[in-house]
Amino acid sequence: MKTGGRQAYFATALIADIIPDPSKPDHFYALIEDFLPFDHAVPFKEADYYYESGLRKEDGSTNKGAFGRAV
């Protein structure tokens, strides 16, 4: 489903731990540390260049499954 927004990174952080949600057995929380916001949004890709190689398929198209697994 398209929402009309652009896909971009806005910060980086370290996942310190993953803990279960006590109210939903199949849900979890990621505890983060060293959160660092960026000065500006960094797009997932510029022209044909992907900042994360896993987001690009061998044929050059976008790996939509990898976008869905991103946190």
Buried (B, 14 or more C-beta within 10 A) or exposed (E): EEEEEEEEEEEEBEEEEEEEEEEEEEEEEEEBEEEEEEEEEEBBBEEEEBEEEEBBEEEEEBBEEBEEEEE
